[in-house]
Amino acid sequence: MHRTIGGLTPTEPGYHRMEIRPRPGGELTHARARHITPYGLAESSWKIEGGKFHLNVTIPPNTTALVTLPNGEQFEIGSGVWNWSGDYQDPDARGPYTVDDLVADILNDKRASVAVMETFVHVGTPEFLRGIIFNERSLPLRQSLHMFPNYEEMVKIMNDTLANL
């Protein structure tokens, strides 16, 4: 729940660098995730109110974070207290999947799952690597694609595949 709903994920040991990518959806209208790191408190809290998404983030001293809002906007930030607000669209009323969606969400959609698997087979992805990617269901597909030496090309191929569903 810290990593998915609250969006608080370490990307380096000890939360020296982290990613904040909250995933609102369903009936949830607010959430808060807190973690005491070796550097201090890291926190992500969000709420949906009046069609707006509000995110408050606390980043401990001597650490950095990549913040990704539900609309896809990204911000590289350092330590401190940060706040964002913007229009909110329910993810259940979503458009096509992208590589920024969780592997689990893509795999839970039969058409998307088949299309992604066929694309991996078409580009010659070894079976063991497909297994690793499909077992990391709580990660965005983009993060899993970092295992490929041609990462940028794979991101484009997968986004094209998902957009054509």
C-alpha positions in Angstrom: 0.0 0.0 0.0 2.9 2.3 0.7 4.2 1.8 -2.8 1.0 1.7 -4.8 -1.7 3.7 -3.2 0.6 6.1 -1.4 3.2 5.9 -4.2 6.2 6.0 -1.9 8.9 3.8 -3.4 12.7 3.7 -2.8 14.8 3.7 -5.9 18.2 3.6 -4.0 19.1 1.9 -0.7 17.8 3.7 2.4 15.5 5.9 0.4 18.4 8.1 -0.6 16.5 8.5 -3.9 12.8 7.7 -4.1 9.9 7.8 -6.5 6.6 9.3 -5.5 3.8 8.0 -7.8 0.5 7.8 -6.1 -2.2 5.6 -7.7 -5.7 6.8 -6.8 -8.6 4.8 -8.1 -11.7 2.9 -7.1 -13.5 4.4 -4.2 -10.4 6.0 -2.6 -10.5 9.7 -2.1 -7.4 10.2 0.0 -4.3 8.3 1.3 -1.2 9.0 3.3 2.1 6.9 3.3 4.9 7.7 5.7 8.2 6.0 6.2 11.1 6.8 8.6 14.2 6.5 6.4 17.9 6.8 7.6 17.6 10.4 6.4 14.3 11.3 8.2 10.6 11.2 7.4 9.5 10.6 3.8 5.8 11.2 3.3 3.2 11.2 0.5 -0.4 12.3 1.1 -3.0 12.9 -1.5 -6.7 13.7 -1.7 -9.3 14.2 -4.4 -11.7 17.0 -3.8 -14.0 18.9 -6.1 -12.5 17.3 -9.3 -9.0 18.3 -8.2 -6.0 16.1 -7.2 -3.9 17.5 -4.3 -0.5 15.9 -3.5 1.7 16.9 -0.5 5.2 15.4 -0.3 7.9 15.5 2.3 11.4 14.6 1.2 14.1 14.1 3.9 17.4 16.1 4.0 20.1 14.9 1.6 17.7 12.9 -0.6 15.9 13.4 -3.9 12.8 12.1 -5.6 11.0 11.8 -8.9 7.4 12.8 -8.4 4.8 11.6 -11.0 1.3 13.0 -10.8 -1.6 10.8 -12.0 -1.8 13.0 -15.1 1.7 12.0 -16.0 3.5 15.2 -15.1 6.9 14.6 -13.6 9.1 16.7 -11.2 12.7 16.1 -10.0 12.8 17.5 -6.5 15.2 17.7 -3.5 14.5 17.7 0.2 11.7 19.8 1.6 7.9 20.0 1.6 6.3 20.1 -1.8 2.6 20.6 -2.9 0.8 20.1 -6.2 -2.8 20.5 -7.3 -4.4 19.8 -10.6 -7.4 18.5 -12.4 -8.3 14.9 -11.7 -9.7 12.3 -14.1 -10.8 9.0 -12.7 -8.5 6.2 -13.9 -11.5 3.9 -14.4 -12.6 6.4 -17.1 -9.2 6.0 -18.7 -7.9 6.0 -22.3 -5.5 3.4 -23.6 -2.8 1.8 -21.4 0.7 3.2 -21.6 4.1 1.9 -20.2 3.4 4.0 -17.1 0.6 1.7 -16.1 1.3 -1.1 -13.6 2.1 -4.5 -15.1 -0.8 -5.9 -13.0 -3.3 -3.5 -14.6 -2.1 -4.4 -18.1 -2.2 -8.1 -17.4 -5.6 -7.9 -15.9 -7.0 -6.7 -19.2 -7.1 -9.7 -21.6 -6.6 -7.7 -24.8 -3.7 -5.7 -23.4 -2.1 -8.8 -21.8 -2.2 -10.7 -25.1 -0.9 -7.8 -27.1 2.1 -7.2 -24.7 3.0 -10.9 -24.7 2.8 -11.1 -28.5 5.0 -8.0 -28.8 7.6 -9.5 -26.4 7.6 -12.7 -28.5 7.8 -10.7 -31.8 10.9 -8.7 -30.6 12.6 -11.9 -29.4 12.4 -11.3 -25.6 13.7 -14.5 -23.9 11.1 -16.4 -21.9 12.9 -16.0 -18.6 12.9 -12.2 -19.0 9.1 -12.2 -19.9 8.6 -14.2 -16.7 10.5 -11.7 -14.6 8.5 -8.8 -16.0 5.2 -10.5 -15.6 6.0 -11.4 -12.0 6.8 -7.8 -11.1 3.2 -6.9 -11.2 3.4 -3.9 -8.8 5.9 -2.0 -11.1 5.0 0.2 -14.0 5.8 -1.5 -17.3 8.3 1.3 -18.0 10.4 0.4 -15.0 10.5 -3.3 -16.1 11.6 -2.3 -19.5 14.9 -0.9 -18.0 16.1 -4.5 -18.2 16.4 -4.1 -22.0 19.6 -2.7 -23.6 17.4 -0.9 -26.1 15.2 0.6 -23.4 14.1 3.7 -25.4 13.1 1.6 -28.4 11.2 -0.9 -26.2 9.3 2.0 -24.5 8.2 3.2 -28.0 7.3 -0.3 -29.2 5.2 -1.0 -26.1 3.5 2.4 -26.1 2.6 1.8 -29.7 1.3 -1.7 -29.0 -0.9 -0.4 -26.1 -2.1 2.6 -28.0 -3.3 0.4 -30.9 -5.7 -1.7 -28.7 
